[in-house]
């Protein structure tokens, strides 16, 4: 499918695209994505719209914080729809794939589906464009991703971009012979195909429009948030009007809640998200997490108020209420998503803080299988064993955890310090000294290790 230029667009499609541009300029990124996707349904070859979508999604992905793997869970239905469309309805496959990248543009699973859908829909340029933008943002050291992109350019006959990609691949690991061979073969193909270089370069250049460059730069700026109270109020008013006109559009609720949060109106933001959650049929984990986050902010706001007023009694009461809420919320989450080991860690940490060691231990034993929270899970597990009086298990757990951490991170220092205390309690003074000395060598000011080492004459 040939690339469609802006000047070639029918007026109706161009109007949709321009609405997306206008929303982009105002920082309304969700609405901008809606408009660009709508335009792409009309003109799948409009690569300028796809580029702006990728840049928006990259920006949002860098800012987003959430549970690892949650996008895979929420995108399961769309993944199935995309795979089915690739086989039976290739014209619409890339529409489902675009929805996946909107959920998580750095998911390798979603990217692979996007690449397959782009080829099935006869827009391989879209696959190349996506990787060209996403790799530097999230996979700059991933050789597999460069190889995927290089193959796409090779299949398209764009030998210049393929060679450029293989050069970047070699830069990641100059000693990799397989990468060097790809670069050499790519250079040979490019040399043989020199008569078609200009055409290939033209088809692979996704940044020619000055207008698009300006918009891309605008997305990268940090001042996209509404700053004045008047602007904030006007934006909130517009979104409320939009929700009244189209109550089924979830993105408007999210955008409204974000603005309400920005203005410090956490209760309004929570109420907005609760309406959105009901509208979604109670099946949107992201909105559910947003509601929990707003409730936490409400408690913290109240705690700060009482502290400022010098009302320690009410402040403490609110702290206890916040802990109770977090505990109940975590327990509900673990019950609802029993396979989410990161949630188990959160729940276990709260139980540990509340002194419920017996209940926390099995949660840490399960959450240690999750790469993101493995080290902290092992640390807390050791502390649980320590409180249970089984110092042999506690020290063994810490020693195993420390062995997995190559550099002297803050977590490793905490582990070494606790291990030193445990060895002292077990009358292993030499072992304790080795732990404290390992910290002393890299962080003289960590807790009391300097006093401990120098007091023993071991400095």
C-alpha positions as a Markdown table, in Angstrom:
| # | Residue | x | y | z |
|---|---|---|---|---|
| 1 | Unk | 0.0 | 0.0 | 0.0 |
| 2 | Unk | 1.4 | 3.3 | -1.1 |
| 3 | Unk | 2.0 | 6.1 | 1.5 |
| 4 | Unk | -0.7 | 8.7 | 1.4 |
| 5 | Unk | 0.5 | 12.3 | 1.8 |
| 6 | Unk | -1.5 | 15.1 | 3.5 |
| 7 | Unk | -2.2 | 16.9 | 0.3 |
| 8 | Unk | -3.7 | 13.8 | -1.1 |
| 9 | Unk | -6.3 | 13.3 | 1.7 |
| 10 | Unk | -10.0 | 13.8 | 1.1 |
| 11 | Unk | -11.3 | 16.8 | 2.9 |
| 12 | Unk | -13.2 | 14.8 | 5.5 |
| 13 | Unk | -10.1 | 12.8 | 6.4 |
| 14 | Unk | -7.9 | 15.9 | 6.4 |
| 15 | Unk | -10.3 | 17.6 | 8.8 |
| 16 | Unk | -10.1 | 14.6 | 11.2 |
| 17 | Unk | -6.3 | 14.7 | 11.0 |
| 18 | Unk | -6.3 | 18.5 | 11.7 |
| 19 | Unk | -8.5 | 17.9 | 14.7 |
| 20 | Unk | -5.9 | 15.6 | 16.0 |
| 21 | Unk | -3.2 | 18.2 | 15.3 |
| 22 | Unk | -5.2 | 20.8 | 17.2 |
| 23 | Unk | -5.6 | 18.5 | 20.2 |
| 24 | Unk | -1.9 | 17.7 | 20.1 |
| 25 | Unk | -1.0 | 21.3 | 20.2 |
| 26 | Unk | -3.2 | 21.8 | 23.3 |
| 27 | Unk | -1.7 | 18.8 | 25.0 |
| 28 | Unk | -4.9 | 16.7 | 24.7 |
| 29 | Unk | -3.0 | 13.6 | 23.9 |
| 30 | Unk | -5.8 | 11.0 | 24.3 |
| 31 | Unk | -8.1 | 12.9 | 22.0 |
| 32 | Unk | -5.3 | 13.4 | 19.5 |
| 33 | Unk | -4.8 | 9.7 | 19.4 |
| 34 | Unk | -8.5 | 9.2 | 18.9 |
| 35 | Unk | -8.5 | 11.5 | 15.9 |
| 36 | Unk | -5.3 | 10.1 | 14.3 |
| 37 | Unk | -6.7 | 6.5 | 14.7 |
| 38 | Unk | -10.0 | 7.7 | 13.1 |
| 39 | Unk | -8.1 | 9.2 | 10.2 |
| 40 | Unk | -6.1 | 6.0 | 9.7 |
| 41 | Unk | -9.3 | 3.9 | 9.5 |
| 42 | Unk | -10.1 | 6.0 | 6.4 |
| 43 | Unk | -6.5 | 6.2 | 5.1 |
| 44 | Unk | -4.3 | 3.4 | 6.4 |
| 45 | Unk | -1.4 | 4.7 | 4.4 |
| 46 | Unk | -1.3 | 8.1 | 6.2 |
| 47 | Unk | 2.1 | 7.5 | 7.9 |
| 48 | Unk | 2.3 | 11.0 | 9.2 |
| 49 | Unk | -0.6 | 10.2 | 11.6 |
| 50 | Unk | 1.1 | 6.9 | 12.6 |
| 51 | Unk | 4.4 | 8.8 | 13.4 |
| 52 | Unk | 2.6 | 11.2 | 15.7 |
| 53 | Unk | 0.7 | 8.3 | 17.4 |
| 54 | Unk | 4.1 | 6.6 | 18.1 |
| 55 | Unk | 5.6 | 9.8 | 19.5 |
| 56 | Unk | 2.6 | 10.4 | 21.7 |
| 57 | Unk | 2.7 | 6.8 | 23.0 |
| 58 | Unk | 6.4 | 6.9 | 23.6 |
| 59 | Unk | 6.0 | 10.0 | 25.7 |
| 60 | Unk | 3.1 | 8.6 | 27.7 |
| 61 | Unk | 4.9 | 5.3 | 28.2 |
| 62 | Unk | 8.0 | 7.0 | 29.6 |
| 63 | Unk | 5.7 | 8.9 | 32.1 |
| 64 | Unk | 3.5 | 6.0 | 33.0 |
| 65 | Unk | 3.9 | 4.0 | 36.2 |
| 66 | Unk | 2.0 | 0.8 | 36.8 |
| 67 | Unk | 2.2 | -2.9 | 37.5 |
| 68 | Unk | 4.5 | -4.8 | 35.2 |
| 69 | Unk | 2.6 | -7.1 | 32.8 |
| 70 | Unk | -0.7 | -5.4 | 33.4 |
| 71 | Unk | -0.9 | -4.3 | 29.7 |
| 72 | Unk | -0.6 | -8.0 | 28.7 |
| 73 | Unk | -3.6 | -8.8 | 30.9 |
| 74 | Unk | -5.8 | -6.0 | 29.7 |
| 75 | Unk | -4.9 | -6.5 | 26.1 |
| 76 | Unk | -5.6 | -10.2 | 25.9 |
| 77 | Unk | -8.9 | -9.7 | 24.1 |
| 78 | Unk | -7.4 | -7.4 | 21.5 |
| 79 | Unk | -4.5 | -9.7 | 21.0 |
| 80 | Unk | -6.9 | -12.5 | 20.1 |
| 81 | Unk | -8.9 | -10.2 | 17.8 |
| 82 | Unk | -5.7 | -9.0 | 16.1 |
| 83 | Unk | -4.4 | -12.6 | 15.5 |
| 84 | Unk | -7.8 | -13.6 | 14.1 |
| 85 | Unk | -7.9 | -10.6 | 11.8 |
| 86 | Unk | -4.4 | -11.3 | 10.5 |
| 87 | Unk | -5.6 | -14.6 | 9.2 |
| 88 | Unk | -9.2 | -13.8 | 8.2 |
| 89 | Unk | -9.5 | -10.0 | 7.8 |
| 90 | Unk | -6.0 | -8.6 | 7.1 |
| 91 | Unk | -7.4 | -5.2 | 6.1 |
| 92 | Unk | -8.5 | -4.5 | 9.6 |
| 93 | Unk | -5.6 | -6.3 | 11.4 |
| 94 | Unk | -3.6 | -3.2 | 11.8 |
| 95 | Unk | -6.5 | -1.4 | 13.5 |
| 96 | Unk | -6.4 | -3.9 | 16.3 |
| 97 | Unk | -2.7 | -3.7 | 16.4 |
| 98 | Unk | -2.8 | 0.0 | 16.8 |
| 99 | Unk | -5.1 | -0.5 | 19.8 |
| 100 | Unk | -2.4 | -2.7 | 21.3 |
| 101 | Unk | 0.4 | -0.2 | 20.9 |
| 102 | Unk | -1.9 | 2.4 | 22.5 |
| 103 | Unk | -2.1 | 0.2 | 25.5 |
| 104 | Unk | 1.7 | -0.4 | 25.7 |
| 105 | Unk | 4.0 | 0.6 | 22.9 |
| 106 | Unk | 7.0 | -1.1 | 24.6 |
| 107 | Unk | 5.4 | -4.5 | 24.9 |
| 108 | Unk | 7.4 | -6.9 | 22.6 |
| 109 | Unk | 4.4 | -9.1 | 22.2 |
| 110 | Unk | 2.3 | -6.2 | 21.0 |
| 111 | Unk | 5.1 | -5.0 | 18.7 |
| 112 | Unk | 5.4 | -8.4 | 17.1 |
| 113 | Unk | 1.7 | -8.5 | 16.4 |
| 114 | Unk | 1.9 | -4.9 | 15.0 |
| 115 | Unk | 4.7 | -6.0 | 12.6 |
| 116 | Unk | 2.7 | -9.0 | 11.5 |
| 117 | Unk | -0.5 | -7.0 | 11.1 |
| 118 | Unk | 1.3 | -4.2 | 9.2 |
| 119 | Unk | 2.5 | -6.8 | 6.6 |
| 120 | Unk | -0.9 | -8.5 | 6.4 |
| 121 | Unk | -2.5 | -5.1 | 5.9 |
| 122 | Unk | 0.1 | -4.2 | 3.2 |
| 123 | Unk | 1.6 | -1.3 | 5.1 |
| 124 | Unk | 5.1 | -2.7 | 6.1 |
| 125 | Unk | 6.3 | 1.0 | 6.2 |
| 126 | Unk | 4.2 | 1.3 | 9.4 |
| 127 | Unk | 6.1 | -1.6 | 11.0 |
| 128 | Unk | 9.5 | 0.0 | 10.1 |
| 129 | Unk | 8.4 | 3.4 | 11.2 |
| 130 | Unk | 7.2 | 2.0 | 14.6 |
| 131 | Unk | 10.4 | 0.2 | 15.4 |
| 132 | Unk | 12.5 | 3.1 | 14.1 |
| 133 | Unk | 10.9 | 5.3 | 16.7 |
| 134 | Unk | 10.5 | 2.8 | 19.6 |
| 135 | Unk | 13.8 | 1.1 | 19.5 |
| 136 | Unk | 15.9 | 4.2 | 20.5 |
| 137 | Unk | 13.3 | 5.0 | 23.3 |
| 138 | Unk | 13.1 | 1.6 | 24.9 |
| 139 | Unk | 15.3 | -1.0 | 23.2 |
| 140 | Unk | 18.6 | 0.8 | 22.4 |
| 141 | Unk | 20.7 | -2.2 | 23.6 |
| 142 | Unk | 18.4 | -5.0 | 22.2 |
| 143 | Unk | 20.0 | -6.7 | 19.3 |
| 144 | Unk | 16.9 | -8.7 | 18.5 |
| 145 | Unk | 14.9 | -5.5 | 17.9 |
| 146 | Unk | 17.5 | -4.1 | 15.5 |
| 147 | Unk | 17.5 | -7.4 | 13.6 |
| 148 | Unk | 13.7 | -7.3 | 13.2 |
| 149 | Unk | 13.9 | -3.7 | 11.9 |
| 150 | Unk | 16.8 | -4.5 | 9.5 |
| 151 | Unk | 14.8 | -7.5 | 8.1 |
| 152 | Unk | 11.8 | -5.3 | 7.5 |
| 153 | Unk | 13.8 | -2.8 | 5.6 |
| 154 | Unk | 15.5 | -5.6 | 3.6 |
| 155 | Unk | 12.1 | -7.0 | 2.7 |
| 156 | Unk | 10.9 | -3.6 | 1.6 |
| 157 | Unk | 14.0 | -3.2 | -0.6 |
| 158 | Unk | 15.2 | -0.1 | 1.4 |
| 159 | Unk | 18.8 | -1.1 | 1.5 |
| 160 | Unk | 20.0 | 2.3 | 2.9 |
| 161 | Unk | 17.8 | 2.1 | 6.0 |
| 162 | Unk | 18.6 | -1.6 | 6.4 |
| 163 | Unk | 22.3 | -0.8 | 6.4 |
| 164 | Unk | 21.8 | 2.1 | 8.8 |
| 165 | Unk | 20.0 | -0.3 | 11.2 |
| 166 | Unk | 22.7 | -3.0 | 10.9 |
| 167 | Unk | 25.3 | -0.3 | 11.7 |
| 168 | Unk | 23.4 | 0.5 | 14.9 |
| 169 | Unk | 23.2 | -3.2 | 15.7 |
| 170 | Unk | 26.9 | -3.6 | 15.4 |
| 171 | Unk | 27.4 | -0.6 | 17.7 |
| 172 | Unk | 25.6 | -2.4 | 20.5 |
| 173 | Unk | 28.1 | -5.3 | 20.4 |
| 174 | Unk | 31.1 | -4.8 | 18.1 |
| 175 | Unk | 32.4 | -8.3 | 18.9 |
| 176 | Unk | 29.2 | -10.1 | 17.7 |
| 177 | Unk | 30.2 | -11.9 | 14.5 |
| 178 | Unk | 26.6 | -12.5 | 13.5 |
| 179 | Unk | 25.8 | -8.8 | 13.7 |
| 180 | Unk | 29.0 | -8.0 | 11.7 |
| 181 | Unk | 27.9 | -10.4 | 9.0 |
| 182 | Unk | 24.5 | -8.7 | 8.7 |
| 183 | Unk | 26.2 | -5.4 | 8.4 |
| 184 | Unk | 28.6 | -6.6 | 5.7 |
| 185 | Unk | 25.8 | -8.3 | 3.7 |
| 186 | Unk | 23.6 | -5.2 | 4.1 |
| 187 | Unk | 26.5 | -3.0 | 2.8 |
| 188 | Unk | 26.8 | -5.3 | -0.2 |
| 189 | Unk | 23.1 | -5.2 | -1.0 |
| 190 | Unk | 23.1 | -1.4 | -0.7 |
| 191 | Unk | 26.0 | -1.1 | -3.0 |
| 192 | Unk | 24.4 | -3.3 | -5.6 |
| 193 | Unk | 21.1 | -1.4 | -5.2 |
| 194 | Unk | 22.6 | 2.1 | -5.6 |
| 195 | Unk | 20.4 | 3.0 | -8.5 |
| 196 | Unk | 17.4 | 2.7 | -6.2 |
| 197 | Unk | 18.8 | 4.5 | -3.2 |
| 198 | Unk | 16.9 | 7.8 | -3.7 |
| 199 | Unk | 13.6 | 6.0 | -4.0 |
| 200 | Unk | 14.3 | 3.8 | -1.0 |
| 201 | Unk | 15.3 | 6.8 | 1.1 |
| 202 | Unk | 12.2 | 8.6 | 0.1 |
| 203 | Unk | 9.9 | 5.8 | 1.2 |
| 204 | Unk | 11.8 | 5.3 | 4.5 |
| 205 | Unk | 11.9 | 9.0 | 5.5 |
| 206 | Unk | 9.2 | 9.6 | 8.1 |
| 207 | Unk | 10.3 | 13.0 | 9.3 |
| 208 | Unk | 10.2 | 15.2 | 6.1 |
| 209 | Unk | 7.4 | 17.4 | 7.1 |
| 210 | Unk | 8.5 | 20.5 | 9.1 |
| 211 | Unk | 5.1 | 20.7 | 10.6 |
| 212 | Unk | 5.5 | 17.1 | 11.9 |
| 213 | Unk | 9.0 | 17.9 | 13.3 |
| 214 | Unk | 7.6 | 20.9 | 15.2 |
| 215 | Unk | 4.8 | 18.7 | 16.6 |
| 216 | Unk | 7.2 | 15.9 | 17.6 |
| 217 | Unk | 9.4 | 18.4 | 19.4 |
| 218 | Unk | 6.3 | 19.8 | 21.2 |
| 219 | Unk | 5.4 | 16.4 | 22.5 |
| 220 | Unk | 8.8 | 16.0 | 24.0 |
| 221 | Unk | 8.5 | 19.2 | 26.0 |
| 222 | Unk | 7.8 | 19.0 | 29.7 |
| 223 | Unk | 5.4 | 22.0 | 29.8 |
| 224 | Unk | 2.4 | 20.2 | 28.3 |
| 225 | Unk | 0.4 | 20.4 | 31.5 |
| 226 | Unk | -2.1 | 23.2 | 32.0 |
| 227 | Unk | -0.5 | 25.8 | 34.3 |
| 228 | Unk | -3.0 | 28.6 | 35.1 |
| 229 | Unk | -6.1 | 28.0 | 37.2 |
| 230 | Unk | -8.2 | 29.6 | 34.5 |
| 231 | Unk | -6.9 | 27.3 | 31.8 |
| 232 | Unk | -7.4 | 24.3 | 34.1 |
| 233 | Unk | -11.0 | 25.3 | 34.8 |
| 234 | Unk | -11.7 | 25.8 | 31.1 |
| 235 | Unk | -10.2 | 22.5 | 30.2 |
| 236 | Unk | -12.2 | 20.7 | 32.9 |
| 237 | Unk | -15.3 | 22.4 | 31.7 |
| 238 | Unk | -14.7 | 21.3 | 28.1 |
| 239 | Unk | -14.1 | 17.7 | 29.1 |
| 240 | Unk | -17.3 | 17.6 | 31.2 |
| 241 | Unk | -19.2 | 18.9 | 28.1 |
| 242 | Unk | -17.5 | 16.2 | 26.0 |
| 243 | Unk | -18.5 | 13.5 | 28.5 |
| 244 | Unk | -22.1 | 14.6 | 28.5 |
| 245 | Unk | -22.1 | 14.4 | 24.7 |
| 246 | Unk | -20.3 | 11.0 | 24.5 |
| 247 | Unk | -20.6 | 9.3 | 27.9 |
| 248 | Unk | -19.2 | 6.0 | 26.5 |
| 249 | Unk | -15.8 | 7.5 | 25.6 |
| 250 | Unk | -13.4 | 6.3 | 28.4 |
| 251 | Unk | -10.5 | 8.5 | 27.5 |
| 252 | Unk | -12.4 | 11.6 | 28.4 |
| 253 | Unk | -13.0 | 10.4 | 31.9 |
| 254 | Unk | -9.3 | 9.6 | 32.3 |
| 255 | Unk | -8.3 | 13.0 | 30.9 |
| 256 | Unk | -10.8 | 14.7 | 33.2 |
| 257 | Unk | -9.5 | 12.8 | 36.3 |
| 258 | Unk | -5.9 | 13.8 | 35.4 |
| 259 | Unk | -6.8 | 17.5 | 35.3 |
| 260 | Unk | -8.7 | 17.2 | 38.5 |
| 261 | Unk | -5.7 | 15.5 | 40.1 |
| 262 | Unk | -3.4 | 18.2 | 38.7 |
| 263 | Unk | -5.6 | 20.8 | 40.5 |
| 264 | Unk | -5.4 | 18.9 | 43.8 |
| 265 | Unk | -9.1 | 17.9 | 43.6 |
| 266 | Unk | -8.5 | 14.3 | 44.5 |
| 267 | Unk | -12.0 | 13.5 | 45.6 |
| 268 | Unk | -13.4 | 14.8 | 42.2 |
| 269 | Unk | -10.8 | 12.8 | 40.4 |
| 270 | Unk | -11.8 | 9.7 | 42.3 |
| 271 | Unk | -15.5 | 10.2 | 41.6 |
| 272 | Unk | -14.8 | 10.7 | 37.9 |
| 273 | Unk | -12.8 | 7.4 | 37.8 |
| 274 | Unk | -15.5 | 5.6 | 39.7 |
| 275 | Unk | -18.1 | 6.7 | 37.1 |
| 276 | Unk | -15.7 | 5.5 | 34.3 |
| 277 | Unk | -15.2 | 2.2 | 36.1 |
| 278 | Unk | -19.0 | 1.6 | 36.2 |
| 279 | Unk | -19.2 | 2.6 | 32.5 |
| 280 | Unk | -16.6 | 0.0 | 31.7 |
| 281 | Unk | -18.6 | -2.7 | 33.4 |
| 282 | Unk | -16.1 | -2.9 | 36.3 |
| 283 | Unk | -13.5 | -4.6 | 34.1 |
| 284 | Unk | -10.8 | -2.0 | 33.7 |
| 285 | Unk | -7.8 | -2.7 | 36.0 |
| 286 | Unk | -6.1 | 0.6 | 35.1 |
| 287 | Unk | -9.1 | 2.6 | 36.2 |
| 288 | Unk | -9.3 | 0.5 | 39.3 |
| 289 | Unk | -5.7 | 1.3 | 40.2 |
| 290 | Unk | -6.4 | 5.0 | 39.5 |
| 291 | Unk | -9.3 | 5.0 | 42.0 |
| 292 | Unk | -7.0 | 3.4 | 44.7 |
| 293 | Unk | -4.3 | 6.0 | 44.0 |
| 294 | Unk | -6.8 | 8.8 | 44.4 |
| 295 | Unk | -8.0 | 7.4 | 47.7 |
| 296 | Unk | -4.4 | 7.3 | 49.0 |
| 297 | Unk | -3.9 | 10.9 | 47.9 |
| 298 | Unk | -7.0 | 11.9 | 49.8 |
| 299 | Unk | -5.7 | 10.3 | 53.0 |
| 300 | Unk | -2.3 | 11.9 | 52.5 |
| 301 | Unk | -3.9 | 15.3 | 51.9 |
| 302 | Unk | -5.8 | 15.0 | 55.1 |
| 303 | Unk | -2.7 | 13.9 | 57.0 |
| 304 | Unk | -0.8 | 16.9 | 55.7 |
| 305 | Unk | -3.6 | 19.2 | 56.8 |
| 306 | Unk | -3.7 | 17.9 | 60.3 |
| 307 | Unk | 0.1 | 18.0 | 60.6 |
| 308 | Unk | 0.1 | 21.6 | 59.5 |
| 309 | Unk | -2.6 | 22.4 | 62.1 |
| 310 | Unk | -0.6 | 20.7 | 64.8 |
| 311 | Unk | -3.4 | 18.2 | 65.4 |
| 312 | Unk | -1.3 | 15.1 | 65.9 |
| 313 | Unk | -4.2 | 13.1 | 67.3 |
| 314 | Unk | -6.3 | 13.4 | 64.1 |
| 315 | Unk | -3.1 | 13.0 | 61.9 |
| 316 | Unk | -2.3 | 9.7 | 63.6 |
| 317 | Unk | -5.9 | 8.5 | 63.2 |
| 318 | Unk | -5.7 | 9.4 | 59.5 |
| 319 | Unk | -2.4 | 7.5 | 59.2 |
| 320 | Unk | -4.0 | 4.4 | 60.7 |
| 321 | Unk | -7.0 | 4.8 | 58.4 |
| 322 | Unk | -4.6 | 5.0 | 55.4 |
| 323 | Unk | -2.8 | 1.9 | 56.4 |
| 324 | Unk | -6.1 | 0.0 | 56.9 |
| 325 | Unk | -7.2 | 1.2 | 53.4 |
| 326 | Unk | -4.0 | 0.1 | 51.8 |
| 327 | Unk | -4.2 | -3.3 | 53.5 |
| 328 | Unk | -7.8 | -3.9 | 52.5 |
| 329 | Unk | -7.1 | -2.7 | 48.9 |
| 330 | Unk | -4.0 | -5.0 | 48.6 |
| 331 | Unk | -6.0 | -8.0 | 50.0 |
| 332 | Unk | -8.8 | -7.3 | 47.5 |
| 333 | Unk | -6.3 | -7.0 | 44.6 |
| 334 | Unk | -4.6 | -10.3 | 45.5 |
| 335 | Unk | -8.0 | -12.0 | 45.7 |
| 336 | Unk | -9.1 | -10.6 | 42.3 |
| 337 | Unk | -5.7 | -11.2 | 40.5 |
| 338 | Unk | -4.3 | -14.3 | 42.2 |
| 339 | Unk | -1.6 | -14.8 | 39.6 |
| 340 | Unk | -0.1 | -11.3 | 40.1 |
| 341 | Unk | 2.9 | -11.8 | 42.3 |
| 342 | Unk | 3.8 | -8.1 | 42.4 |
| 343 | Unk | 0.5 | -7.5 | 44.1 |
| 344 | Unk | 1.4 | -10.3 | 46.6 |
| 345 | Unk | 4.6 | -8.4 | 47.4 |
| 346 | Unk | 2.7 | -5.2 | 48.1 |
| 347 | Unk | 0.3 | -7.1 | 50.4 |
| 348 | Unk | 3.1 | -8.9 | 52.1 |
| 349 | Unk | 5.0 | -5.7 | 52.8 |
| 350 | Unk | 1.9 | -4.1 | 54.4 |
| 351 | Unk | 1.3 | -7.2 | 56.6 |
| 352 | Unk | 5.0 | -7.1 | 57.6 |
| 353 | Unk | 4.6 | -3.5 | 58.6 |
| 354 | Unk | 1.6 | -4.4 | 60.7 |
| 355 | Unk | 3.5 | -7.2 | 62.4 |
| 356 | Unk | 1.6 | -10.0 | 60.8 |
| 357 | Unk | 4.6 | -12.1 | 60.0 |
| 358 | Unk | 2.9 | -15.5 | 59.7 |
| 359 | Unk | 0.6 | -14.2 | 56.9 |
| 360 | Unk | 3.4 | -12.3 | 55.1 |
| 361 | Unk | 5.8 | -15.2 | 54.7 |
| 362 | Unk | 3.9 | -17.2 | 52.0 |
| 363 | Unk | 3.3 | -13.9 | 50.1 |
| 364 | Unk | 7.0 | -13.1 | 49.9 |
| 365 | Unk | 7.8 | -16.7 | 49.0 |
| 366 | Unk | 5.6 | -16.3 | 46.0 |
| 367 | Unk | 6.5 | -12.8 | 45.1 |
| 368 | Unk | 10.2 | -13.6 | 44.9 |
| 369 | Unk | 9.5 | -15.3 | 41.6 |
| 370 | Unk | 8.7 | -11.8 | 40.1 |
| 371 | Unk | 11.9 | -10.2 | 38.6 |
| 372 | Unk | 10.8 | -6.7 | 39.6 |
| 373 | Unk | 10.4 | -7.4 | 43.3 |
| 374 | Unk | 12.6 | -10.5 | 43.8 |
| 375 | Unk | 15.4 | -8.8 | 45.8 |
| 376 | Unk | 13.0 | -6.9 | 48.1 |
| 377 | Unk | 10.9 | -10.1 | 48.6 |
| 378 | Unk | 14.0 | -12.0 | 49.7 |
| 379 | Unk | 15.0 | -9.2 | 52.0 |
| 380 | Unk | 11.6 | -9.1 | 53.7 |
| 381 | Unk | 11.5 | -12.9 | 53.8 |
| 382 | Unk | 14.8 | -12.9 | 55.7 |
| 383 | Unk | 13.4 | -10.3 | 58.1 |
| 384 | Unk | 10.4 | -12.5 | 58.7 |
| 385 | Unk | 12.6 | -15.5 | 59.5 |
| 386 | Unk | 14.6 | -13.3 | 61.8 |
| 387 | Unk | 11.5 | -12.2 | 63.7 |
| 388 | Unk | 10.4 | -15.8 | 63.9 |
| 389 | Unk | 13.7 | -16.6 | 65.5 |
| 390 | Unk | 15.1 | -18.8 | 62.7 |
| 391 | Unk | 18.3 | -17.0 | 62.2 |
| 392 | Unk | 19.9 | -19.8 | 60.2 |
| 393 | Unk | 17.1 | -19.5 | 57.5 |
| 394 | Unk | 17.3 | -15.7 | 57.7 |
| 395 | Unk | 21.0 | -15.6 | 57.0 |
| 396 | Unk | 20.9 | -18.2 | 54.3 |
| 397 | Unk | 18.1 | -16.3 | 52.5 |
| 398 | Unk | 20.1 | -13.0 | 52.7 |
| 399 | Unk | 23.3 | -14.7 | 51.5 |
| 400 | Unk | 21.5 | -16.1 | 48.5 |
| 401 | Unk | 19.9 | -12.7 | 47.8 |
| 402 | Unk | 23.2 | -10.8 | 48.1 |
| 403 | Unk | 24.9 | -13.3 | 45.7 |
| 404 | Unk | 22.4 | -12.3 | 43.0 |
| 405 | Unk | 23.2 | -8.6 | 43.2 |
| 406 | Unk | 26.5 | -7.8 | 41.3 |
| 407 | Unk | 26.9 | -4.1 | 42.2 |
| 408 | Unk | 26.8 | -2.5 | 45.6 |
| 409 | Unk | 23.2 | -1.0 | 45.4 |
| 410 | Unk | 21.4 | 0.5 | 48.3 |
| 411 | Unk | 19.4 | -2.8 | 48.6 |
| 412 | Unk | 22.6 | -4.8 | 48.8 |
| 413 | Unk | 23.9 | -2.5 | 51.5 |
| 414 | Unk | 20.7 | -3.0 | 53.5 |
| 415 | Unk | 21.0 | -6.8 | 53.1 |
| 416 | Unk | 24.7 | -6.8 | 54.1 |
| 417 | Unk | 24.0 | -4.7 | 57.2 |
| 418 | Unk | 21.1 | -6.9 | 58.4 |
| 419 | Unk | 23.2 | -10.0 | 57.7 |
| 420 | Unk | 26.0 | -8.5 | 59.8 |
| 421 | Unk | 23.6 | -7.9 | 62.7 |
| 422 | Unk | 22.3 | -11.5 | 62.4 |
| 423 | Unk | 25.8 | -13.0 | 62.4 |
| 424 | Unk | 26.6 | -10.9 | 65.5 |
| 425 | Unk | 23.6 | -12.3 | 67.2 |
| 426 | Unk | 24.8 | -15.8 | 66.2 |
| 427 | Unk | 28.2 | -15.0 | 67.7 |
| 428 | Unk | 29.9 | -15.0 | 64.3 |
| 429 | Unk | 32.0 | -11.9 | 64.8 |
| 430 | Unk | 34.3 | -12.5 | 61.8 |
| 431 | Unk | 31.3 | -13.0 | 59.5 |
| 432 | Unk | 29.6 | -9.9 | 60.8 |
| 433 | Unk | 32.8 | -7.9 | 60.3 |
| 434 | Unk | 33.1 | -9.0 | 56.7 |
| 435 | Unk | 29.6 | -7.7 | 56.0 |
| 436 | Unk | 30.2 | -4.4 | 57.6 |
| 437 | Unk | 33.6 | -4.0 | 55.9 |
| 438 | Unk | 32.0 | -4.6 | 52.5 |
| 439 | Unk | 29.7 | -1.6 | 53.1 |
| 440 | Unk | 32.5 | 0.5 | 54.7 |
| 441 | Unk | 34.7 | 0.1 | 51.6 |
| 442 | Unk | 32.1 | 1.8 | 49.3 |
| 443 | Unk | 29.9 | 3.9 | 51.7 |
| 444 | Unk | 31.7 | 5.3 | 54.7 |
| 445 | Unk | 28.6 | 7.2 | 55.9 |
| 446 | Unk | 26.1 | 4.2 | 55.8 |
| 447 | Unk | 24.5 | 4.0 | 59.3 |
| 448 | Unk | 27.1 | 3.1 | 61.9 |
| 449 | Unk | 29.4 | 0.9 | 59.8 |
| 450 | Unk | 32.4 | 3.3 | 60.2 |
| 451 | Unk | 32.1 | 3.2 | 64.0 |
| 452 | Unk | 31.8 | -0.6 | 63.9 |
| 453 | Unk | 34.8 | -1.1 | 61.7 |
| 454 | Unk | 37.0 | 1.5 | 63.2 |
| 455 | Unk | 36.1 | 0.5 | 66.7 |
| 456 | Unk | 37.4 | -2.9 | 66.0 |
| 457 | Unk | 40.6 | -1.6 | 64.5 |
| 458 | Unk | 39.8 | -3.1 | 61.1 |
| 459 | Unk | 39.8 | 0.1 | 59.0 |
